[in-house]
Amino acid sequence: MTEHTQTQLGIRNTHRTPTKIRRLTPDQLGIPSSGDEQDEETRWESLREKAFEAKDESGVGVAVRTEDGSVWAGTRLTKGMSHDVHPLELAVWKGFDSTKQPIVGVAVADEEMSSPCGRCLQVLKDYSSEDEVIIHITNGEQVEETALADLLP
């Protein structure tokens, strides 16, 4: 309800304040986030495990981490004659739609250790805060780490 509407109705909201309210993050309040409790390598291991859990018959699974630490998985969606939705696209869209936070890390579980396609890289670029997003590509035995910026033309 706007102040103008309140005046017209002859009411006053005592809970509203004319001053701006500042939002504080947990970091500003000294509250440790759940991400602070794990070291970086442990977070990457759990992200890679989530990617393996998402693998389907196509042999590819993806997990992404958003800026707030949430993890989202994706697998290939195929429906009739329409275009497939790639696992990376689905994971990015799910993560961003649910958190409105940019993507900061990606794990790809792929037996062939192939890099994401151009379409997936474009989606990742569109929904990440910077080109320095790290991508881990693994087949279970090896892990190849690369930055999004290195894969873009």
Rosetta constraint file for C-alpha pairs under 8 A:
AtomPair CA 1 CA 5 HARMONIC 6.33 0.50
AtomPair CA 1 CA 6 HARMONIC 6.82 0.50
AtomPair CA 2 CA 6 HARMONIC 6.31 0.50
AtomPair CA 3 CA 7 HARMONIC 6.23 0.50
AtomPair CA 4 CA 8 HARMONIC 6.30 0.50
AtomPair CA 5 CA 9 HARMONIC 6.21 0.50
AtomPair CA 6 CA 10 HARMONIC 6.05 0.50
AtomPair CA 6 CA 11 HARMONIC 5.24 0.50
AtomPair CA 6 CA 12 HARMONIC 6.00 0.50
AtomPair CA 6 CA 13 HARMONIC 7.64 0.50
AtomPair CA 7 CA 11 HARMONIC 6.22 0.50
AtomPair CA 7 CA 12 HARMONIC 7.24 0.50
AtomPair CA 24 CA 28 HARMONIC 6.05 0.50
AtomPair CA 24 CA 29 HARMONIC 6.94 0.50
AtomPair CA 25 CA 29 HARMONIC 6.56 0.50
AtomPair CA 26 CA 30 HARMONIC 6.19 0.50
AtomPair CA 26 CA 31 HARMONIC 4.94 0.50
AtomPair CA 26 CA 32 HARMONIC 6.87 0.50
AtomPair CA 26 CA 33 HARMONIC 7.02 0.50
AtomPair CA 27 CA 31 HARMONIC 5.64 0.50
AtomPair CA 27 CA 32 HARMONIC 6.56 0.50
AtomPair CA 27 CA 33 HARMONIC 7.51 0.50
AtomPair CA 32 CA 36 HARMONIC 6.17 0.50
AtomPair CA 32 CA 37 HARMONIC 7.78 0.50
AtomPair CA 33 CA 37 HARMONIC 7.33 0.50
AtomPair CA 34 CA 38 HARMONIC 7.50 0.50
AtomPair CA 34 CA 69 HARMONIC 7.86 0.50
AtomPair CA 35 CA 39 HARMONIC 7.96 0.50
AtomPair CA 35 CA 43 HARMONIC 7.95 0.50
AtomPair CA 35 CA 69 HARMONIC 6.16 0.50
AtomPair CA 38 CA 42 HARMONIC 6.12 0.50
AtomPair CA 38 CA 43 HARMONIC 6.45 0.50
AtomPair CA 39 CA 43 HARMONIC 6.47 0.50
AtomPair CA 40 CA 44 HARMONIC 6.35 0.50
AtomPair CA 41 CA 45 HARMONIC 6.16 0.50
AtomPair CA 42 CA 46 HARMONIC 6.25 0.50
AtomPair CA 43 CA 47 HARMONIC 6.19 0.50
AtomPair CA 44 CA 48 HARMONIC 6.14 0.50
AtomPair CA 44 CA 107 HARMONIC 7.81 0.50
AtomPair CA 45 CA 49 HARMONIC 6.16 0.50
AtomPair CA 46 CA 50 HARMONIC 6.19 0.50
AtomPair CA 47 CA 51 HARMONIC 6.37 0.50
AtomPair CA 47 CA 63 HARMONIC 6.01 0.50
AtomPair CA 47 CA 64 HARMONIC 7.11 0.50
AtomPair CA 47 CA 65 HARMONIC 7.41 0.50
AtomPair CA 47 CA 71 HARMONIC 7.12 0.50
AtomPair CA 47 CA 106 HARMONIC 7.58 0.50
AtomPair CA 47 CA 107 HARMONIC 6.05 0.50
AtomPair CA 48 CA 52 HARMONIC 6.38 0.50
AtomPair CA 48 CA 63 HARMONIC 7.01 0.50
AtomPair CA 48 CA 107 HARMONIC 5.24 0.50
AtomPair CA 48 CA 108 HARMONIC 7.05 0.50
AtomPair CA 48 CA 109 HARMONIC 6.95 0.50
AtomPair CA 48 CA 136 HARMONIC 7.69 0.50
AtomPair CA 48 CA 138 HARMONIC 7.64 0.50
AtomPair CA 49 CA 53 HARMONIC 6.28 0.50
AtomPair CA 50 CA 54 HARMONIC 6.38 0.50
AtomPair CA 50 CA 62 HARMONIC 7.55 0.50
AtomPair CA 50 CA 63 HARMONIC 5.86 0.50
AtomPair CA 50 CA 73 HARMONIC 6.59 0.50
AtomPair CA 51 CA 55 HARMONIC 6.56 0.50
AtomPair CA 51 CA 61 HARMONIC 4.88 0.50
AtomPair CA 51 CA 62 HARMONIC 4.40 0.50
AtomPair CA 51 CA 63 HARMONIC 4.64 0.50
AtomPair CA 51 CA 73 HARMONIC 6.33 0.50
AtomPair CA 51 CA 74 HARMONIC 7.72 0.50
AtomPair CA 51 CA 107 HARMONIC 6.10 0.50
AtomPair CA 51 CA 108 HARMONIC 5.99 0.50
AtomPair CA 51 CA 109 HARMONIC 5.46 0.50
AtomPair CA 52 CA 60 HARMONIC 7.99 0.50
AtomPair CA 52 CA 61 HARMONIC 5.87 0.50
AtomPair CA 52 CA 62 HARMONIC 7.48 0.50
AtomPair CA 52 CA 109 HARMONIC 5.48 0.50
AtomPair CA 53 CA 61 HARMONIC 7.27 0.50
AtomPair CA 54 CA 60 HARMONIC 7.73 0.50
AtomPair CA 54 CA 61 HARMONIC 4.70 0.50
AtomPair CA 54 CA 62 HARMONIC 6.52 0.50
AtomPair CA 54 CA 63 HARMONIC 7.69 0.50
AtomPair CA 54 CA 73 HARMONIC 6.15 0.50
AtomPair CA 54 CA 74 HARMONIC 6.17 0.50
AtomPair CA 54 CA 75 HARMONIC 5.81 0.50
AtomPair CA 55 CA 59 HARMONIC 5.71 0.50
AtomPair CA 55 CA 60 HARMONIC 4.96 0.50
AtomPair CA 55 CA 61 HARMONIC 3.91 0.50
AtomPair CA 55 CA 62 HARMONIC 7.44 0.50
AtomPair CA 55 CA 75 HARMONIC 6.34 0.50
AtomPair CA 55 CA 109 HARMONIC 6.98 0.50
AtomPair CA 56 CA 60 HARMONIC 6.32 0.50
AtomPair CA 56 CA 61 HARMONIC 6.75 0.50
AtomPair CA 56 CA 75 HARMONIC 6.62 0.50
AtomPair CA 56 CA 76 HARMONIC 7.54 0.50
AtomPair CA 58 CA 76 HARMONIC 7.40 0.50
AtomPair CA 59 CA 109 HARMONIC 7.80 0.50
AtomPair CA 59 CA 110 HARMONIC 5.98 0.50
AtomPair CA 59 CA 111 HARMONIC 6.39 0.50
AtomPair CA 60 CA 75 HARMONIC 6.93 0.50
AtomPair CA 60 CA 76 HARMONIC 7.65 0.50
AtomPair CA 60 CA 87 HARMONIC 7.22 0.50
AtomPair CA 60 CA 108 HARMONIC 7.14 0.50
AtomPair CA 60 CA 109 HARMONIC 5.55 0.50
AtomPair CA 60 CA 110 HARMONIC 4.76 0.50
AtomPair CA 60 CA 111 HARMONIC 7.34 0.50
AtomPair CA 61 CA 73 HARMONIC 7.42 0.50
AtomPair CA 61 CA 74 HARMONIC 6.17 0.50
AtomPair CA 61 CA 75 HARMONIC 5.24 0.50
AtomPair CA 61 CA 76 HARMONIC 7.76 0.50
AtomPair CA 61 CA 87 HARMONIC 6.09 0.50
AtomPair CA 61 CA 88 HARMONIC 7.91 0.50
AtomPair CA 61 CA 108 HARMONIC 5.98 0.50
AtomPair CA 61 CA 109 HARMONIC 5.11 0.50
AtomPair CA 61 CA 110 HARMONIC 6.82 0.50
AtomPair CA 62 CA 73 HARMONIC 5.56 0.50
AtomPair CA 62 CA 74 HARMONIC 5.23 0.50
AtomPair CA 62 CA 75 HARMONIC 6.58 0.50
AtomPair CA 62 CA 87 HARMONIC 5.73 0.50
AtomPair CA 62 CA 88 HARMONIC 5.66 0.50
AtomPair CA 62 CA 91 HARMONIC 6.65 0.50
AtomPair CA 62 CA 106 HARMONIC 7.21 0.50
AtomPair CA 62 CA 107 HARMONIC 5.69 0.50
AtomPair CA 62 CA 108 HARMONIC 4.58 0.50
AtomPair CA 62 CA 109 HARMONIC 6.12 0.50
AtomPair CA 63 CA 71 HARMONIC 6.60 0.50
AtomPair CA 63 CA 72 HARMONIC 5.43 0.50
AtomPair CA 63 CA 73 HARMONIC 4.15 0.50
AtomPair CA 63 CA 74 HARMONIC 6.25 0.50
AtomPair CA 63 CA 88 HARMONIC 7.58 0.50
AtomPair CA 63 CA 91 HARMONIC 6.23 0.50
AtomPair CA 63 CA 106 HARMONIC 5.89 0.50
AtomPair CA 63 CA 107 HARMONIC 5.27 0.50
AtomPair CA 63 CA 108 HARMONIC 6.66 0.50
AtomPair CA 64 CA 71 HARMONIC 5.60 0.50
AtomPair CA 64 CA 72 HARMONIC 5.34 0.50
AtomPair CA 64 CA 73 HARMONIC 6.40 0.50
AtomPair CA 64 CA 91 HARMONIC 6.22 0.50
AtomPair CA 64 CA 92 HARMONIC 6.53 0.50
AtomPair CA 64 CA 95 HARMONIC 7.25 0.50
AtomPair CA 64 CA 103 HARMONIC 6.70 0.50
AtomPair CA 64 CA 104 HARMONIC 7.57 0.50
AtomPair CA 64 CA 105 HARMONIC 5.62 0.50
AtomPair CA 64 CA 106 HARMONIC 4.44 0.50
AtomPair CA 64 CA 107 HARMONIC 6.33 0.50
AtomPair CA 65 CA 69 HARMONIC 5.82 0.50
AtomPair CA 65 CA 70 HARMONIC 5.54 0.50
AtomPair CA 65 CA 71 HARMONIC 4.53 0.50
AtomPair CA 65 CA 72 HARMONIC 6.52 0.50
AtomPair CA 65 CA 95 HARMONIC 7.58 0.50
AtomPair CA 65 CA 103 HARMONIC 5.85 0.50
AtomPair CA 65 CA 104 HARMONIC 5.83 0.50
AtomPair CA 65 CA 105 HARMONIC 5.06 0.50
AtomPair CA 65 CA 106 HARMONIC 6.43 0.50
AtomPair CA 66 CA 70 HARMONIC 5.42 0.50
AtomPair CA 66 CA 71 HARMONIC 6.58 0.50
AtomPair CA 66 CA 95 HARMONIC 6.55 0.50
AtomPair CA 66 CA 96 HARMONIC 7.41 0.50
AtomPair CA 66 CA 99 HARMONIC 7.64 0.50
AtomPair CA 66 CA 101 HARMONIC 5.71 0.50
AtomPair CA 66 CA 102 HARMONIC 5.57 0.50
AtomPair CA 66 CA 103 HARMONIC 4.33 0.50
AtomPair CA 66 CA 104 HARMONIC 5.48 0.50
AtomPair CA 66 CA 105 HARMONIC 7.08 0.50
AtomPair CA 67 CA 101 HARMONIC 5.62 0.50
AtomPair CA 67 CA 102 HARMONIC 5.72 0.50
AtomPair CA 67 CA 103 HARMONIC 6.05 0.50
AtomPair CA 67 CA 104 HARMONIC 5.73 0.50
AtomPair CA 68 CA 99 HARMONIC 7.95 0.50
AtomPair CA 68 CA 101 HARMONIC 6.78 0.50
AtomPair CA 70 CA 95 HARMONIC 7.58 0.50
AtomPair CA 70 CA 99 HARMONIC 7.99 0.50
AtomPair CA 71 CA 95 HARMONIC 7.22 0.50
AtomPair CA 72 CA 91 HARMONIC 5.61 0.50
AtomPair CA 72 CA 92 HARMONIC 7.56 0.50
AtomPair CA 72 CA 94 HARMONIC 6.63 0.50
AtomPair CA 72 CA 95 HARMONIC 5.45 0.50
AtomPair CA 73 CA 87 HARMONIC 7.90 0.50
AtomPair CA 73 CA 90 HARMONIC 7.78 0.50
AtomPair CA 73 CA 91 HARMONIC 4.96 0.50
AtomPair CA 73 CA 94 HARMONIC 8.00 0.50
AtomPair CA 74 CA 87 HARMONIC 4.55 0.50
AtomPair CA 74 CA 88 HARMONIC 6.21 0.50
AtomPair CA 74 CA 89 HARMONIC 7.61 0.50
AtomPair CA 74 CA 90 HARMONIC 5.17 0.50
AtomPair CA 74 CA 91 HARMONIC 4.22 0.50
AtomPair CA 74 CA 92 HARMONIC 7.97 0.50
AtomPair CA 75 CA 86 HARMONIC 6.83 0.50
AtomPair CA 75 CA 87 HARMONIC 4.06 0.50
AtomPair CA 75 CA 88 HARMONIC 7.52 0.50
AtomPair CA 75 CA 90 HARMONIC 6.97 0.50
AtomPair CA 75 CA 91 HARMONIC 7.60 0.50
AtomPair CA 76 CA 84 HARMONIC 6.85 0.50
AtomPair CA 76 CA 85 HARMONIC 5.74 0.50
AtomPair CA 76 CA 86 HARMONIC 4.88 0.50
AtomPair CA 76 CA 87 HARMONIC 4.65 0.50
AtomPair CA 76 CA 90 HARMONIC 7.74 0.50
AtomPair CA 77 CA 84 HARMONIC 5.62 0.50
AtomPair CA 77 CA 85 HARMONIC 5.02 0.50
AtomPair CA 77 CA 86 HARMONIC 6.70 0.50
AtomPair CA 77 CA 87 HARMONIC 7.49 0.50
AtomPair CA 78 CA 82 HARMONIC 7.46 0.50
AtomPair CA 78 CA 83 HARMONIC 7.14 0.50
AtomPair CA 78 CA 84 HARMONIC 4.82 0.50
AtomPair CA 78 CA 85 HARMONIC 6.69 0.50
AtomPair CA 79 CA 83 HARMONIC 7.62 0.50
AtomPair CA 79 CA 84 HARMONIC 7.06 0.50
AtomPair CA 85 CA 89 HARMONIC 6.58 0.50
AtomPair CA 85 CA 90 HARMONIC 6.59 0.50
AtomPair CA 86 CA 90 HARMONIC 6.34 0.50
AtomPair CA 86 CA 120 HARMONIC 7.24 0.50
AtomPair CA 87 CA 91 HARMONIC 6.16 0.50
AtomPair CA 88 CA 92 HARMONIC 6.09 0.50
AtomPair CA 88 CA 108 HARMONIC 7.96 0.50
AtomPair CA 88 CA 116 HARMONIC 7.76 0.50
AtomPair CA 88 CA 120 HARMONIC 6.03 0.50
AtomPair CA 88 CA 124 HARMONIC 7.87 0.50
AtomPair CA 89 CA 93 HARMONIC 6.09 0.50
AtomPair CA 89 CA 120 HARMONIC 5.71 0.50
AtomPair CA 89 CA 123 HARMONIC 6.32 0.50
AtomPair CA 89 CA 124 HARMONIC 7.47 0.50
AtomPair CA 90 CA 94 HARMONIC 6.02 0.50
AtomPair CA 91 CA 95 HARMONIC 6.05 0.50
AtomPair CA 92 CA 96 HARMONIC 6.04 0.50
AtomPair CA 92 CA 103 HARMONIC 7.06 0.50
AtomPair CA 92 CA 123 HARMONIC 7.52 0.50
AtomPair CA 92 CA 124 HARMONIC 6.75 0.50
AtomPair CA 92 CA 127 HARMONIC 7.15 0.50
AtomPair CA 93 CA 97 HARMONIC 5.78 0.50
AtomPair CA 94 CA 98 HARMONIC 6.06 0.50
AtomPair CA 95 CA 99 HARMONIC 6.11 0.50
AtomPair CA 95 CA 100 HARMONIC 7.59 0.50
AtomPair CA 95 CA 101 HARMONIC 7.62 0.50
AtomPair CA 95 CA 103 HARMONIC 7.61 0.50
AtomPair CA 96 CA 100 HARMONIC 4.74 0.50
AtomPair CA 96 CA 101 HARMONIC 5.63 0.50
AtomPair CA 96 CA 102 HARMONIC 6.43 0.50
AtomPair CA 96 CA 103 HARMONIC 7.31 0.50
AtomPair CA 96 CA 127 HARMONIC 7.08 0.50
AtomPair CA 102 CA 127 HARMONIC 5.56 0.50
AtomPair CA 102 CA 128 HARMONIC 4.55 0.50
AtomPair CA 102 CA 129 HARMONIC 5.47 0.50
AtomPair CA 103 CA 124 HARMONIC 7.46 0.50
AtomPair CA 103 CA 127 HARMONIC 6.18 0.50
AtomPair CA 103 CA 128 HARMONIC 4.58 0.50
AtomPair CA 103 CA 129 HARMONIC 6.91 0.50
AtomPair CA 103 CA 133 HARMONIC 7.45 0.50
AtomPair CA 104 CA 128 HARMONIC 6.43 0.50
AtomPair CA 104 CA 129 HARMONIC 7.39 0.50
AtomPair CA 104 CA 133 HARMONIC 5.23 0.50
AtomPair CA 104 CA 134 HARMONIC 7.10 0.50
AtomPair CA 105 CA 133 HARMONIC 5.62 0.50
AtomPair CA 105 CA 134 HARMONIC 5.30 0.50
AtomPair CA 105 CA 135 HARMONIC 6.15 0.50
AtomPair CA 106 CA 133 HARMONIC 7.55 0.50
AtomPair CA 106 CA 134 HARMONIC 6.39 0.50
AtomPair CA 106 CA 135 HARMONIC 4.72 0.50
AtomPair CA 106 CA 136 HARMONIC 6.16 0.50
AtomPair CA 107 CA 135 HARMONIC 5.81 0.50
AtomPair CA 107 CA 136 HARMONIC 4.66 0.50
AtomPair CA 107 CA 137 HARMONIC 5.93 0.50
AtomPair CA 107 CA 138 HARMONIC 7.60 0.50
AtomPair CA 108 CA 135 HARMONIC 7.44 0.50
AtomPair CA 108 CA 136 HARMONIC 6.07 0.50
AtomPair CA 108 CA 137 HARMONIC 4.71 0.50
AtomPair CA 108 CA 138 HARMONIC 6.23 0.50
AtomPair CA 109 CA 113 HARMONIC 7.71 0.50
AtomPair CA 109 CA 137 HARMONIC 6.11 0.50
AtomPair CA 109 CA 138 HARMONIC 5.14 0.50
AtomPair CA 109 CA 139 HARMONIC 5.73 0.50
AtomPair CA 109 CA 140 HARMONIC 7.43 0.50
AtomPair CA 110 CA 114 HARMONIC 6.79 0.50
AtomPair CA 110 CA 137 HARMONIC 6.94 0.50
AtomPair CA 110 CA 138 HARMONIC 6.08 0.50
AtomPair CA 110 CA 139 HARMONIC 5.22 0.50
AtomPair CA 111 CA 138 HARMONIC 7.44 0.50
AtomPair CA 111 CA 139 HARMONIC 4.62 0.50
AtomPair CA 111 CA 140 HARMONIC 7.81 0.50
AtomPair CA 112 CA 139 HARMONIC 6.93 0.50
AtomPair CA 113 CA 137 HARMONIC 6.04 0.50
AtomPair CA 113 CA 138 HARMONIC 6.06 0.50
AtomPair CA 113 CA 139 HARMONIC 6.03 0.50
AtomPair CA 114 CA 137 HARMONIC 7.50 0.50
AtomPair CA 115 CA 137 HARMONIC 7.25 0.50
AtomPair CA 116 CA 120 HARMONIC 5.97 0.50
AtomPair CA 116 CA 121 HARMONIC 6.29 0.50
AtomPair CA 117 CA 121 HARMONIC 6.23 0.50
AtomPair CA 118 CA 122 HARMONIC 6.13 0.50
AtomPair CA 118 CA 152 HARMONIC 7.99 0.50
AtomPair CA 119 CA 123 HARMONIC 6.43 0.50
AtomPair CA 120 CA 124 HARMONIC 6.15 0.50
AtomPair CA 121 CA 125 HARMONIC 6.07 0.50
AtomPair CA 121 CA 148 HARMONIC 7.48 0.50
AtomPair CA 121 CA 151 HARMONIC 7.74 0.50
AtomPair CA 121 CA 152 HARMONIC 7.15 0.50
AtomPair CA 122 CA 126 HARMONIC 6.12 0.50
AtomPair CA 123 CA 127 HARMONIC 6.30 0.50
AtomPair CA 124 CA 128 HARMONIC 5.95 0.50
AtomPair CA 125 CA 129 HARMONIC 7.85 0.50
AtomPair CA 125 CA 130 HARMONIC 7.39 0.50
AtomPair CA 125 CA 131 HARMONIC 6.77 0.50
AtomPair CA 125 CA 148 HARMONIC 7.64 0.50
AtomPair CA 128 CA 133 HARMONIC 7.22 0.50
AtomPair CA 131 CA 147 HARMONIC 7.19 0.50
AtomPair CA 131 CA 148 HARMONIC 5.36 0.50
AtomPair CA 131 CA 149 HARMONIC 4.79 0.50
AtomPair CA 132 CA 147 HARMONIC 5.49 0.50
AtomPair CA 132 CA 148 HARMONIC 5.86 0.50
AtomPair CA 132 CA 149 HARMONIC 6.07 0.50
AtomPair CA 133 CA 147 HARMONIC 5.61 0.50
AtomPair CA 133 CA 148 HARMONIC 5.38 0.50
AtomPair CA 133 CA 149 HARMONIC 7.72 0.50
AtomPair CA 134 CA 145 HARMONIC 6.85 0.50
AtomPair CA 134 CA 146 HARMONIC 5.78 0.50
AtomPair CA 134 CA 147 HARMONIC 4.51 0.50
AtomPair CA 134 CA 148 HARMONIC 6.23 0.50
AtomPair CA 135 CA 145 HARMONIC 5.73 0.50
AtomPair CA 135 CA 146 HARMONIC 5.32 0.50
AtomPair CA 135 CA 147 HARMONIC 5.88 0.50
AtomPair CA 135 CA 148 HARMONIC 6.75 0.50
AtomPair CA 136 CA 143 HARMONIC 6.31 0.50
AtomPair CA 136 CA 144 HARMONIC 5.63 0.50
AtomPair CA 136 CA 145 HARMONIC 4.62 0.50
AtomPair CA 136 CA 146 HARMONIC 6.62 0.50
AtomPair CA 137 CA 143 HARMONIC 5.69 0.50
AtomPair CA 137 CA 144 HARMONIC 5.11 0.50
AtomPair CA 137 CA 145 HARMONIC 6.47 0.50
AtomPair CA 138 CA 142 HARMONIC 5.52 0.50
AtomPair CA 138 CA 143 HARMONIC 4.47 0.50
AtomPair CA 138 CA 144 HARMONIC 6.28 0.50
AtomPair CA 139 CA 143 HARMONIC 7.16 0.50
AtomPair CA 146 CA 150 HARMONIC 6.83 0.50
AtomPair CA 146 CA 151 HARMONIC 7.82 0.50
AtomPair CA 147 CA 151 HARMONIC 6.97 0.50
AtomPair CA 148 CA 152 HARMONIC 6.45 0.50
